[in-house]
Amino acid sequence: MVKKVILGLIILIIVLVTYNLITQIKEAVKSGDRLSQSAEEVYKLEAENKALKKKLAEAQSPEFIEGEIRNKLGFAKKGETVVVIPEDKLKLVLGATQSAQIRLPNWLGWVKVFFN
């Protein structure tokens, strides 16, 4: 009788230890997954940071600043003349009409490209 009780306690202890071991293994796997996800997120953020730094360096260059001043503010260098063409005259010269603004379905556009 005592041997059966001792055997039962040993089996119970083995089951508890096994259960705890399996639980710890599952937690370790989950931690590994979280670590992988975090490492991937860090890599993406570093790539984005690098791209933003490159964009900032380009925006601070004299060529970019000059281009923005010329294009957005309409400034010119000494001796240059700024010409502003009204949009309606530009459309007339380029041949843009109301019919050109109608968009054809995609399939019809491809048919016209290949068969006309």
C-alpha positions as CSV (number, residue, x, y, z in Angstrom):
1,M,0.0,0.0,0.0
2,V,2.8,2.4,0.9
3,K,4.6,1.5,-2.3
4,K,1.5,2.4,-4.4
5,V,1.2,5.8,-2.6
6,I,4.9,6.5,-3.2
7,L,4.6,5.5,-6.8
8,G,1.5,7.7,-7.2
9,L,3.4,10.7,-5.7
10,I,6.3,10.1,-8.0
11,I,4.0,9.9,-11.1
12,L,2.3,13.1,-9.9
13,I,5.6,14.9,-9.5
14,I,6.8,13.7,-12.9
15,V,3.5,15.0,-14.5
16,L,3.8,18.4,-12.8
17,V,7.5,18.8,-13.8
18,T,6.6,17.8,-17.4
19,Y,3.7,20.2,-17.5
20,N,5.9,23.1,-16.2
21,L,8.7,22.2,-18.6
22,I,6.2,22.2,-21.6
23,T,4.8,25.6,-20.4
24,Q,8.3,27.1,-20.2
25,I,9.2,25.8,-23.7
26,K,6.0,27.4,-25.1
27,E,6.9,30.7,-23.4
28,A,10.4,30.5,-24.8
29,V,9.1,30.0,-28.3
30,K,6.7,32.9,-27.9
31,S,9.5,35.1,-26.7
32,G,11.6,34.1,-29.7
33,D,8.7,35.1,-32.0
34,R,8.3,38.4,-30.3
35,L,12.1,39.0,-30.6
36,S,12.0,38.2,-34.3
37,Q,9.1,40.6,-34.9
38,S,10.8,43.3,-32.9
39,A,14.0,42.8,-34.8
40,E,12.1,43.1,-38.1
41,E,10.4,46.2,-37.0
42,V,13.7,47.8,-35.9
43,Y,15.1,46.9,-39.4
44,K,12.2,48.6,-41.1
45,L,12.4,51.7,-38.9
46,E,16.2,51.9,-39.6
47,A,15.6,51.7,-43.3
48,E,12.9,54.4,-43.1
49,N,15.2,56.6,-41.0
50,K,18.0,56.2,-43.5
51,A,15.6,57.2,-46.3
52,L,14.4,60.2,-44.4
53,K,17.9,61.3,-43.7
54,K,18.7,61.0,-47.4
55,K,15.6,63.1,-48.2
56,L,16.6,65.7,-45.6
57,A,20.1,66.0,-47.1
58,E,18.6,66.4,-50.6
59,A,16.2,69.1,-49.3
60,Q,19.0,71.0,-47.7
61,S,21.1,71.0,-50.8
62,P,21.5,74.4,-52.7
63,E,20.2,72.8,-55.9
64,F,17.0,71.7,-54.3
65,I,16.4,75.0,-52.6
66,E,17.0,76.9,-55.8
67,G,14.7,74.6,-57.7
68,E,11.9,75.1,-55.1
69,I,12.4,78.9,-55.2
70,R,12.2,78.9,-59.0
71,N,9.3,76.5,-59.4
72,K,7.0,77.3,-56.5
73,L,7.7,81.0,-55.9
74,G,8.4,82.0,-59.6
75,F,11.7,83.7,-58.8
76,A,14.5,84.0,-61.5
77,K,18.2,84.8,-61.6
78,K,19.5,88.1,-62.7
79,G,19.0,88.5,-66.4
80,E,16.3,85.8,-66.7
81,T,12.7,86.5,-67.5
82,V,9.8,84.6,-65.9
83,V,7.1,83.7,-68.3
84,V,3.7,82.7,-67.0
85,I,1.3,81.2,-69.6
86,P,-2.4,81.2,-68.6
87,E,-3.8,77.7,-68.3
88,D,-6.5,78.2,-70.9
89,K,-4.0,79.3,-73.5
90,L,-1.7,76.4,-72.6
91,K,-4.5,73.9,-73.1
92,L,-5.4,75.6,-76.4
93,V,-1.8,75.4,-77.7
94,L,-1.3,71.8,-76.5
95,G,-4.6,70.7,-78.1
96,A,-6.3,69.6,-74.9
97,T,-10.0,69.7,-75.3
98,Q,-12.9,68.4,-73.2
99,S,-13.1,65.2,-75.2
100,A,-9.5,64.4,-74.3
101,Q,-10.3,64.4,-70.6
102,I,-12.8,61.6,-71.0
103,R,-11.2,58.4,-69.8
104,L,-11.8,55.3,-71.8
105,P,-12.3,51.9,-70.1
106,N,-9.0,50.1,-69.8
107,W,-9.8,47.3,-72.2
108,L,-10.9,49.8,-74.9
109,G,-7.6,51.7,-74.5
110,W,-5.6,48.5,-75.1
111,V,-7.8,47.6,-78.1
112,K,-7.0,51.0,-79.6
113,V,-3.3,50.6,-78.9
114,F,-3.0,47.3,-80.7
115,F,-5.6,47.5,-83.4
116,N,-5.7,51.1,-84.5
